[in-house]
Amino acid sequence: MIENNEHGMSTEAAQKLAVRVKRLDDAIELVAASPPFARLSKMPRLLDSARQVLMVEGGCAEVETRAEAIEQCGVFEGSDWAHPQILVPSLTSHSLRSPQMETVVVEALSELRLLAVAMERYLHPNVSTEQAHHYLAQVLAINLELLFGTPSEAEREQQGKLATISRNVIRHLAERIGYEHVIDQLIDEIWRMLNQRPIQVGDVRQMITQIALCRANPDIDLGGSGQGADRLISSLFGPTQACREDPGVEIYQERLRTMDSVALQSEATGCARAMHDTGVVSPYHAVLIRYLLNTHPSFLGEALGLSSTGRDCLLCYQELVHALIHEGIFPETCQGVYGLALMLERGILYQPPVAPGLWRQVLLPVSPYSEERLRMAFGPAPEPRAWLIQGVLSMLGQPLGVGQGNNPTCQSARALSMWAYNDPDYLLQMVAWAARDDEIIMHFEGQPVSSRLSESGVAAAVSLDLDPVSLLVVPHLDRIYAEMGRMCAGREGDPHRWVNPEFHGWWSGRGFRINVDVATGQLEDLDGFLRHFYVSYHPYYNGNQPLIHPQPAGIAVTDSAARFIGWHAITILRVGLDQQDEMRVYFFNPNNDSGQNWGDEIVVSTSGNGERFGEASLPFEEFASRLYIFHFDPLERGDPETVPAEDVQRINDMVYRSWGADRVPGAALQADSGPA
C-alpha cells in the first residue's frame, strides 16, 4: 500500500521531490554567495537542478516559492527574460517546445516568476500584479493544447522528457489561476482586446483556435465554461450557413459556384455581420469577396457591411476598390477586408490625393529588402505586395488600431496613427518611400533628415511583430526621430518642444508645456502647468472650443501600485462629456492594449464610457494627473485664473501620491526617453 501525504502525493514521490528541492536550494545558495563575475560558471548547475525539480509532481509549486531568489541569482540576465514587462505571450509556444534544455527551463522559470507576482508573493520592480496576471492569461490561451491535449509524436521526438516540464508548468498556471475559470477568463480577455479593434489580431486568432480545438476534443470536459466562445469561433471558422462546419476554403469556393443570387446575398450579409461584430475576418470572407468581385460585384456592398456613406464611396471609386481587392485580398490577408470596409465608411477617398495615392499603392514596386522583410514576418504567400496593400487598408480603416509591438517606438507608432487619422495621403507617401526606395526624407527646420544617413534610432532593432505598414516604415521613422533629437543637442529644455511639430505635422501646436525640469527631474510649476492644460483643452475653460486636430502628448506611466514606470507617447484625440456628464479625455495609446490600471484607483477605460473603437479614456482630472507634456496653440490661450484652485489641488494630490512622490532635486530625467 502506498501512503499519501496531505497534498495527495505518495511518500516516495514526496521524498524524491524533497531531495531534488534540496539540491536546488544548494545551487541557489551557491550562486547567490558567489561574486557576480563567477556566477556564470555556476549557472548550469542551477538550471539542471531546476530542471529536475520541474520534472516531478509538485515541483512547479516549489519553484514558484523560490522565484524571487532564483531571479536574484541572475538566471535571466542578458536575455529578454530579464525584462518581463516586454515579453510577448505568443513567443512562449516556441520556447516551451524548444529541444534546448536551457530554453525550456528558463521559460518555465520565467512563467513561475510571473505567477508569483500575479499571486502577490513577489513584488517585482518592473511588472505589476495585474500585468503578470494579464500576461499569464494569454500564455494559457496560446498554449491550451499543453493544458488539455496529449503529447504529439513530434513533441515526443523533438523534446523528449523536456515536454513534461512544459506541460507541468502550464497545468500549474491553470490550477493556480483557477482551473474552472481558465476558458471563461480567456474568452473575456479576447472580447476585451477585440473591443479595442487592433489591426494585429494574430494572437487573438491563435487564442480562438485553441479554444475551438478544446471544445471539439471529446476527451476534454470544459463543464459549463466556454459558452461565450460561440460567436468568436463562428466568426473565424464558420460565419455563414455554407461554411458552418469549417469545410475548408476550396470546398467553400465550390459551394459558392452552385449558389443563386439569393443564397449569395445571404452569405454576404452573414460574413459582414460576423466581421463587424468581432473585428475579426474569416478566410471564408476573403474567398467570398473575391468570388463576388468576378461574378456579382453589386453584392460587394453587402459583403463589406457598408452603410449609405460606404456604398456611395464604393460606387464612386468602384474600379479602385476592385483593384485593391484583386491585388490585396486573399484568405491569408483576409483581415484587410475589415480595413477596406472601414476605410470606405470614413469617406477619405473623397479627399483628392487619397485615391491617386491608393492607385500608386496597387502598382507600387516593392524593393528586394522590403520584400524579404515582409516574407520573414508573414510568409511566402501571397506575394509581399499583397501583404502591404492589406496593411495599408487596415491602417487607413483603423487608424487607432496601430500598435508598437515589442518595441520602444511609441513615437513612430503614434505618428503612423496620426497620419492615417488626419492626413492619409501623407501616410501613403511615407509607405511608398519606405517600401519602394528604402529611404524616407523628412525635414527639421528646413534641413533634410534622411533615414538612410541617420544614425541608430531609439530601438536597437525593430521586431517583426508589427502590421505590414509599421514593419517597413517604423525603422525609418525611428532613425529620423532620433536624429531630430540629436539636432536639438545643446538647446535648453526638452527637445520634444521642437521635434514634435516637425515630426508629426504642422497641426501639432507650437506652444509647449512640460511640468518636469529636464536637468533635475524635479516637478516644476505644476499648478501653472495644470491651469494651462485646463484652458487649452477643457471645454468649460477654453470657450467651448473642440479639439480640431489630434495633439501629441506625453504621460508618466504608473503601475497598479501608482509607481513610476516610464515616459510614454500618446495622442489626445478629443475632450467631451460621457453618458454620466463627466468630462473625459479620449486618447490613443500605441502600446497594443490601452486598458490599464495606473494605481490610486485610476483605471483606463476602453469601452462603456463613450469611447470609439481604439480610444482609451479617463476623467479629465485623472488624465491630467499622469500628463507631463502637452502642446497647444499659443494664439488661443485662455485665462488660467478661471480654473478653480480646488480642482488643481486634487490633481496635485494625485501626482504626489504617484509618479511625483520622489520628484525632488537630484532625480535625473533622461530627455530622450520621453515621448515624441
C-alpha positions in Angstrom: 0.0 0.0 0.0 1.4 3.4 -1.0 0.9 6.1 1.6 0.0 9.6 0.5 0.9 12.9 2.2 -1.6 15.7 2.9 -1.1 17.0 -0.6 -2.2 13.7 -2.2 1.4 12.9 -3.2 2.8 9.4 -2.4 5.5 9.3 0.2 8.0 8.0 -2.3 7.2 10.9 -4.7 7.4 13.4 -1.8 10.8 12.1 -0.8 12.1 12.3 -4.4 10.8 15.9 -4.6 12.5 16.8 -1.3 15.8 15.5 -2.4 15.7 17.5 -5.7 14.5 20.6 -3.9 17.4 20.4 -1.5 19.8 20.3 -4.5 18.0 23.3 -6.0 18.3 25.2 -2.7 22.0 24.4 -2.5 22.5 25.6 -6.1 20.6 28.8 -5.4 22.7 29.4 -2.2 25.9 28.7 -4.1 25.2 31.2 -6.9 23.9 33.8 -4.6 27.0 33.6 -2.5 29.3 33.9 -5.5 30.7 37.2 -6.8 29.0 38.4 -10.0 31.9 37.5 -12.2 31.8 33.9 -11.0 28.1 33.3 -11.3 28.0 32.4 -14.9 30.1 29.3 -14.4 27.7 28.0 -11.7 24.6 28.7 -13.7 24.4 25.3 -15.4 24.2 23.6 -12.0 21.3 25.9 -11.1 19.4 25.2 -14.3 19.9 21.5 -14.1 18.7 21.4 -10.5 15.6 23.4 -11.5 15.0 21.0 -14.4 15.0 18.0 -12.1 12.5 19.7 -9.7 10.2 20.8 -12.6 10.1 17.3 -13.9 8.3 15.8 -10.9 4.9 16.3 -9.4 4.7 19.3 -7.1 8.0 20.7 -8.5 6.4 23.8 -10.0 4.9 24.9 -6.7 8.3 24.6 -5.1 10.0 26.7 -7.8 7.2 29.3 -7.5 8.0 29.8 -3.9 11.7 30.4 -4.8 11.0 32.6 -7.8 12.4 35.7 -6.3 15.5 34.1 -5.1 16.1 32.4 -8.5 15.8 35.7 -10.3 18.1 37.4 -7.9 20.7 34.8 -8.9 20.8 36.4 -12.4 19.3 33.4 -14.2 17.6 35.8 -16.7 20.5 38.3 -17.0 21.5 39.2 -20.5 18.3 38.0 -22.1 14.8 39.3 -22.9 13.5 37.4 -19.9 15.3 39.9 -17.7 12.7 42.4 -18.7 9.3 40.8 -18.1 7.4 43.9 -19.0 8.4 43.5 -22.7 7.8 39.7 -23.0 5.4 38.6 -25.8 3.0 35.8 -24.8 2.9 34.3 -28.3 6.6 33.5 -28.2 6.2 31.2 -25.3 4.8 28.5 -27.5 8.2 28.3 -29.3 10.2 28.4 -26.1 8.2 25.8 -24.3 8.5 23.4 -27.3 12.2 24.0 -27.8 14.5 21.0 -27.9 17.1 23.0 -25.9 17.0 22.3 -22.2 18.2 25.8 -21.2 15.4 27.5 -23.2 12.6 25.3 -21.8 13.8 25.7 -18.2 14.4 29.4 -18.4 11.0 29.9 -20.0 9.4 27.8 -17.2 11.2 29.8 -14.5 10.0 33.0 -16.1 6.4 31.9 -16.1 6.6 30.7 -12.5 8.2 34.0 -11.5 5.3 35.9 -13.1 2.9 33.6 -11.4 4.5 34.5 -8.0 4.0 38.2 -9.0 0.3 37.6 -10.0 -0.3 35.8 -6.7 1.2 38.7 -4.8 4.1 36.6 -3.4 6.7 38.6 -5.2 6.7 42.4 -5.5 8.5 42.9 -8.8 10.1 46.2 -9.6 9.2 46.1 -13.4 5.8 44.3 -13.6 2.6 44.7 -11.6 0.3 42.0 -10.3 -2.3 42.9 -13.0 0.3 42.9 -15.8 1.5 39.5 -14.7 -2.0 38.1 -14.5 -2.9 39.5 -17.9 0.3 38.1 -19.5 -0.3 34.6 -18.0 -3.9 34.5 -19.2 -2.6 35.0 -22.7 0.1 32.4 -22.2 -2.6 29.9 -21.2 -4.7 30.8 -24.2 -1.9 30.3 -26.7 -0.7 27.0 -25.0 -4.1 25.4 -24.3 -3.1 22.2 -26.1 -0.4 21.7 -23.5 -3.1 22.0 -20.8 -5.6 19.6 -22.3 -4.1 17.6 -25.1 -1.8 14.7 -25.2 1.8 14.9 -26.4 2.1 14.6 -30.2 4.7 12.4 -31.9 6.6 15.4 -33.0 6.7 16.7 -29.4 8.0 13.4 -28.1 10.6 13.2 -30.8 11.9 16.7 -30.5 11.6 17.4 -26.8 11.6 14.0 -25.2 11.3 14.4 -21.4 11.5 18.2 -21.7 7.9 18.1 -22.8 7.0 17.1 -19.2 8.3 20.4 -17.9 6.2 22.5 -20.4 3.0 20.6 -19.5 3.7 20.7 -15.8 4.2 24.5 -15.9 1.1 25.2 -18.0 -1.0 22.9 -15.8 0.3 24.6 -12.6 -0.5 28.0 -14.0 -4.1 26.9 -14.7 -4.5 25.4 -11.3 -3.2 28.5 -9.5 -5.2 31.0 -11.5 -8.3 28.8 -11.2 -8.8 25.8 -13.5 -12.6 26.2 -13.8 -12.2 29.9 -14.9 -9.5 29.5 -17.4 -11.6 29.3 -20.6 -14.1 31.9 -19.4 -11.3 34.3 -18.5 -9.7 33.8 -21.8 -12.9 34.5 -23.7 -13.4 37.6 -21.6 -9.8 38.6 -22.4 -10.4 38.1 -26.2 -13.5 40.2 -26.2 -11.8 42.9 -24.2 -9.0 43.0 -26.8 -11.4 43.0 -29.7 -13.4 45.8 -28.3 -10.3 47.9 -29.0 -10.2 46.8 -32.6 -6.5 46.3 -33.1 -5.0 45.9 -36.5 -2.9 43.0 -35.4 -5.1 40.1 -34.4 -2.8 37.2 -34.8 -2.7 36.4 -31.1 -6.5 36.7 -30.9 -6.8 34.3 -33.8 -4.5 31.8 -32.1 -6.5 32.0 -28.8 -9.8 31.4 -30.6 -8.2 28.5 -32.5 -7.1 26.8 -29.3 -10.5 27.3 -27.6 -12.1 25.8 -30.7 -9.8 22.8 -30.6 -10.5 22.2 -26.9 -14.3 22.4 -27.4 -14.0 19.9 -30.4 -12.0 17.4 -28.4 -14.3 14.7 -26.9 -11.6 13.9 -24.2 -11.8 17.4 -22.8 -14.6 18.3 -20.3 -15.0 22.0 -20.0 -18.0 21.7 -17.8 -20.2 24.8 -18.0 -17.4 27.1 -19.2 -16.7 28.4 -22.6 -20.3 29.1 -23.6 -19.4 32.7 -24.7 -17.0 31.4 -27.3 -19.6 30.5 -29.9 -19.6 33.9 -31.6 -15.8 34.1 -31.6 -15.3 30.6 -33.1 -18.1 31.0 -35.7 -16.8 34.4 -36.8 -13.4 32.8 -37.7 -14.3 29.3 -38.8 -18.0 29.4 -39.8 -19.5 32.8 -40.3 -22.3 31.6 -42.6 -24.5 28.6 -43.2 -22.4 27.4 -46.1 -19.2 27.1 -44.1 -20.7 26.4 -40.7 -18.8 23.1 -40.3 -15.5 24.7 -41.4 -15.1 22.7 -44.7 -12.0 24.5 -46.0 -11.7 27.3 -48.5 -11.6 25.0 -51.6 -14.9 23.3 -50.7 -16.5 26.6 -49.8 -15.5 28.0 -53.2 -17.1 25.1 -54.9 -20.3 25.7 -52.9 -20.3 29.3 -54.0 -20.4 28.3 -57.6 -23.7 26.4 -57.1 -25.5 29.3 -55.3 -28.1 31.5 -56.8 -28.2 35.3 -56.1 -30.4 35.0 -53.1 -28.0 32.5 -51.4 -25.0 34.6 -52.3 -26.6 37.7 -50.8 -27.3 35.7 -47.6 -23.7 34.7 -47.5 -22.6 38.3 -48.0 -24.8 39.5 -45.2 -23.6 36.7 -42.8 -19.9 37.4 -43.4 -20.4 41.1 -42.9 -22.3 40.7 -39.7 -19.7 38.4 -38.2 -16.9 40.7 -39.2 -18.4 43.9 -37.8 -19.5 42.1 -34.6 -16.0 41.0 -33.7 -13.5 42.9 -35.8 -12.0 39.5 -36.9 -12.3 38.4 -40.5 -12.7 34.8 -41.6 -10.6 33.4 -44.6 -14.0 32.4 -46.0 -15.0 36.0 -46.2 -12.0 36.7 -48.4 -13.0 33.8 -50.7 -16.5 35.2 -50.9 -15.3 38.7 -51.7 -13.0 37.5 -54.5 -15.8 35.4 -55.9 -18.3 38.2 -55.9 -15.8 40.5 -57.5 -15.8 38.3 -60.6 -19.5 37.2 -60.6 -21.7 39.6 -58.6 -19.9 42.9 -57.9 -23.1 44.5 -57.0 -23.1 42.4 -53.8 -19.8 43.8 -52.6 -21.5 46.5 -50.5 -23.5 43.8 -48.7 -20.3 41.7 -48.2 -18.5 44.6 -46.7 -21.4 45.6 -44.5 -21.5 49.2 -45.7 -23.8 52.0 -44.7 -25.1 54.6 -47.2 -21.8 56.5 -46.8 -19.6 53.5 -47.6 -21.9 52.4 -50.5 -21.6 55.8 -52.1 -17.9 55.8 -51.8 -17.7 52.3 -53.3 -19.8 53.3 -56.3 -17.7 56.5 -56.9 -14.4 54.6 -56.7 -15.5 51.2 -57.9 -12.5 50.4 -60.2 -10.1 51.3 -57.4 -11.9 49.2 -54.8 -11.9 46.3 -57.3 -8.2 46.7 -57.9 -7.4 46.7 -54.2 -9.4 43.5 -53.7 -7.9 41.8 -56.7 -4.3 42.7 -55.6 -4.6 42.6 -51.8 -7.4 40.4 -50.5 -6.7 36.7 -50.2 -7.5 34.1 -47.5 -4.1 34.9 -45.8 -4.7 38.6 -45.9 -8.4 38.4 -45.1 -8.1 41.0 -42.3 -7.8 43.6 -45.0 -11.5 43.2 -45.7 -12.3 44.9 -42.4 -9.9 47.7 -43.1 -11.3 48.2 -46.6 -14.9 48.4 -45.2 -13.9 50.9 -42.5 -11.9 53.0 -45.0 -14.9 53.3 -47.3 -17.1 54.2 -44.3 -14.6 57.0 -43.4 -15.2 58.6 -46.8 -11.5 59.5 -47.1 -11.4 58.6 -50.8 -13.2 61.9 -51.4 -10.0 63.7 -50.4 -8.4 64.5 -53.8 -4.9 63.0 -53.1 -6.1 59.7 -51.5 -7.5 57.8 -54.5 -4.4 58.5 -56.7 -2.2 57.5 -53.7 -4.0 54.2 -53.5 -3.7 53.6 -57.2 0.0 54.1 -56.8 -0.1 51.6 -53.9 -1.8 49.0 -56.1 1.0 49.2 -58.7 3.9 50.0 -56.3 7.1 48.1 -56.9 8.5 46.8 -53.6 12.2 46.8 -53.1 14.0 43.4 -52.5 14.8 44.4 -48.9 11.2 45.3 -48.2 10.0 42.1 -49.8 12.4 40.0 -47.7 11.2 41.7 -44.5 7.6 41.1 -45.3 8.3 37.4 -46.2 10.1 37.0 -42.9 7.1 38.3 -41.0 4.2 36.9 -42.9 5.5 34.0 -45.0 5.9 33.4 -48.7 2.2 33.5 -49.8 0.7 35.7 -51.1 3.3 38.0 -52.5 4.7 40.8 -50.3 2.9 43.5 -52.2 -0.5 41.9 -51.2 0.5 42.0 -47.6 1.5 45.6 -47.9 -1.9 46.5 -49.5 -3.7 44.7 -46.7 -1.6 46.7 -44.2 -2.5 50.0 -45.9 -6.2 49.2 -45.9 -6.1 48.2 -42.3 -4.3 51.3 -41.2 -6.5 53.7 -43.2 -9.6 51.9 -41.9 -8.4 51.5 -38.3 -6.0 54.4 -37.6 -6.5 53.9 -33.8 -5.6 50.2 -34.1 -1.9 50.7 -34.7 0.4 49.1 -32.1 4.1 49.5 -31.4 4.6 45.8 -30.8 7.6 44.7 -28.7 9.5 47.9 -29.5 10.3 51.2 -27.7 8.9 53.1 -30.7 5.7 54.7 -29.3 6.6 57.9 -31.1 6.7 56.3 -34.6 3.5 54.2 -34.0 1.8 57.4 -32.8 2.9 59.2 -36.0 1.5 56.5 -38.2 -1.8 56.5 -36.4 -1.9 60.3 -36.5 -1.3 60.4 -40.3 -3.8 57.7 -41.0 -6.3 59.6 -38.9 -5.6 63.1 -40.0 -3.5 63.1 -43.2 -4.0 59.8 -45.1 -2.3 60.9 -48.3 0.9 61.7 -46.3 0.8 58.2 -44.8 0.6 56.8 -48.4 3.6 58.8 -49.4 5.6 57.5 -46.4 4.7 53.9 -47.3 5.8 54.5 -50.9 9.1 55.9 -49.9 9.9 53.2 -47.4 8.7 50.2 -49.5 10.0 51.3 -52.9 13.1 53.4 -52.1 14.2 52.0 -48.7 14.6 55.7 -47.5 12.4 58.4 -46.0 13.4 62.0 -46.0 11.7 64.4 -43.7 12.7 68.0 -42.8 13.7 69.5 -39.5 13.6 73.3 -39.5 14.3 73.3 -43.2 17.1 70.8 -43.1 16.6 67.4 -44.8 16.8 64.4 -42.5 17.4 61.0 -44.3 16.6 57.7 -42.6 19.4 56.2 -44.7 22.0 58.6 -43.5 20.8 58.9 -39.9 22.5 57.0 -37.0 20.7 54.4 -35.0 17.3 55.1 -33.6 15.6 54.6 -30.2 15.2 50.9 -30.9 18.3 48.8 -31.4 16.3 46.6 -33.8 12.6 46.7 -34.7 10.9 43.3 -34.2 8.7 41.6 -36.7 5.5 41.6 -34.5 4.0 44.5 -36.4 1.5 45.2 -39.1 2.9 45.3 -42.7 3.0 49.1 -42.9 4.7 49.5 -39.5 7.1 46.7 -40.3 8.5 48.7 -43.2 8.0 52.3 -42.1 8.8 52.3 -38.4 12.6 51.6 -38.7 12.9 54.7 -40.9 10.8 56.9 -38.6 12.7 55.7 -35.6 16.0 56.7 -37.0 14.6 60.1 -38.2 13.0 60.8 -34.8 16.3 60.1 -33.0 18.3 62.2 -35.5 15.9 65.1 -34.9 16.6 64.8 -31.2 20.3 64.9 -31.8 19.9 68.0 -33.9 18.4 69.7 -30.8 21.5 68.9 -28.7 22.7 71.9 -26.7 19.3 73.6 -26.7 17.8 74.4 -23.3 14.7 72.5 -22.3 13.1 69.4 -23.6 13.8 68.6 -27.3 10.3 67.4 -27.9 9.3 71.1 -28.0 10.9 71.3 -31.4 10.8 67.7 -32.6 7.1 67.0 -32.2 5.7 69.6 -34.7 8.4 68.8 -37.3 8.0 65.0 -36.9 4.2 64.7 -36.6 2.9 67.6 -38.7 2.0 71.3 -38.9 -1.1 70.8 -36.8 0.9 69.9 -33.7 0.7 73.0 -31.5 3.9 75.1 -31.4 3.1 76.0 -27.8 4.7 73.5 -25.4 4.4 72.8 -21.7 6.3 70.4 -19.5 6.0 70.0 -15.7 9.4 68.4 -15.1 12.7 70.1 -15.1 14.8 68.1 -17.7 18.1 68.6 -15.9 17.0 67.5 -12.4 13.8 65.6 -12.8 12.1 67.8 -10.3 8.4 68.8 -10.7 8.3 72.4 -11.9 5.4 74.8 -11.8 2.8 72.0 -11.5 0.0 74.5 -10.7 0.7 76.6 -13.8 1.0 73.5 -16.0 -2.4 72.2 -14.9 -4.1 75.5 -15.2 -2.7 75.9 -18.7 -3.9 72.4 -19.7 -7.4 73.3 -18.5 -7.6 76.5 -20.5 -6.2 74.7 -23.6 -8.3 71.6 -23.6 -11.2 71.7 -21.1 -14.4 72.9 -22.9 -15.6 74.8 -19.8 -12.4 76.9 -19.7 -11.4 77.3 -23.4 -14.5 78.9 -24.7 -16.1 75.5 -25.6 -13.6 75.1 -28.4 -13.4 71.4 -29.5 -10.1 69.9 -30.3 -9.6 70.2 -34.1 -6.5 68.2 -34.8 -5.1 65.3 -32.7 -2.3 66.5 -30.5 0.9 64.7 -29.3 1.3 64.4 -25.6 3.4 62.6 -23.0 2.3 60.7 -19.9 4.1 59.4 -16.9 3.0 55.8 -16.9 2.5 54.2 -13.5 1.6 50.6 -12.4 -1.3 49.4 -10.3 0.7 50.5 -7.2 1.0 54.0 -8.7 4.8 53.5 -9.0 6.5 55.3 -11.9 7.3 53.1 -14.9 8.4 55.4 -17.6 7.6 58.2 -20.1 5.2 57.3 -22.9 3.9 59.0 -26.1 0.1 59.2 -26.6 -2.3 61.3 -28.7 -5.0 63.5 -27.3 -8.0 63.0 -29.7 -10.9 64.8 -28.1 -12.3 66.0 -24.8 -16.0 65.7 -24.0 -18.8 64.6 -21.7 -19.6 60.9 -21.3 -23.0 59.4 -20.7 -22.8 60.4 -17.0 -22.0 64.0 -17.9 -18.4 63.6 -16.7 -15.7 65.4 -18.7 -13.3 62.9 -20.1 -10.1 63.0 -22.2 -10.2 60.5 -25.1 -6.8 59.5 -26.3 -4.8 57.0 -28.4 -2.2 54.8 -26.7 0.1 52.9 -29.1 1.0 50.2 -26.6 -1.2 47.5 -28.1 -3.6 47.4 -25.1 -5.0 50.7 -23.8 -6.8 49.2 -20.8 -4.5 49.6 -17.8 -4.6 50.2 -14.1 -2.4 53.2 -13.3 -2.8 52.9 -9.5 -4.6 55.2 -7.0 -7.9 54.0 -8.4 -7.1 55.3 -11.9 -8.2 52.6 -14.4 -8.1 53.5 -18.1 -11.3 52.7 -19.9 -11.6 51.4 -23.4 -15.3 50.8 -23.7 -18.5 51.8 -21.9 -17.7 55.5 -21.4 -18.4 56.8 -24.9 -15.1 55.5 -26.4 -14.9 54.9 -30.1 -13.1 51.8 -31.3 -9.4 52.2 -30.4 -9.8 55.0 -28.0 -8.9 55.0 -24.3 -10.3 57.5 -21.9 -10.1 58.9 -18.3 -11.9 61.6 -16.4 -10.2 64.9 -17.1 -8.6 65.2 -13.6 -7.3 61.7 -13.6 -5.8 62.1 -17.1 -4.2 65.4 -16.0 -2.6 63.7 -13.0 -0.5 61.5 -15.4 0.2 64.1 -18.0 3.7 65.7 -18.2 3.9 67.1 -21.7 1.3 68.7 -24.0 1.2 71.1 -27.0 -1.2 74.0 -27.5 -1.8 76.9 -29.9 0.0 79.9 -28.4 -2.6 82.2 -30.1 -5.6 80.5 -28.4 -4.8 80.9 -24.8 -7.5 81.4 -22.1 -7.3 82.8 -18.6 -5.6 80.3 -16.2 -7.0 82.1 -13.2 -10.5 80.9 -14.1 -9.6 77.3 -13.1 -10.8 76.5 -9.6 -8.0 76.1 -7.1 -9.7 73.0 -5.5 -9.6 71.2 -8.9 -5.9 72.0 -9.3 -5.2 70.8 -5.7 -7.0 67.5 -6.2 -4.8 66.8 -9.3 -1.7 67.9 -7.4 -2.5 65.4 -4.7 -2.8 62.6 -7.2 0.5 63.5 -8.8 2.3 63.4 -5.4 0.7 60.2 -4.5 2.1 58.5 -7.6 4.9 59.4 -10.0 5.6 62.7 -8.4 6.3 61.3 -4.9 10.0 61.4 -5.2 10.4 64.2 -7.8 12.9 66.1 -5.7 16.1 67.9 -6.7 18.8 65.3 -7.8 16.4 62.9 -9.5 17.6 62.6 -13.2 15.3 62.6 -16.2 16.5 61.3 -19.5 15.3 63.7 -22.1 15.4 61.1 -24.9 13.3 58.6 -23.0 10.2 60.7 -23.2 7.5 60.7 -25.9 7.9 62.4 -29.2 
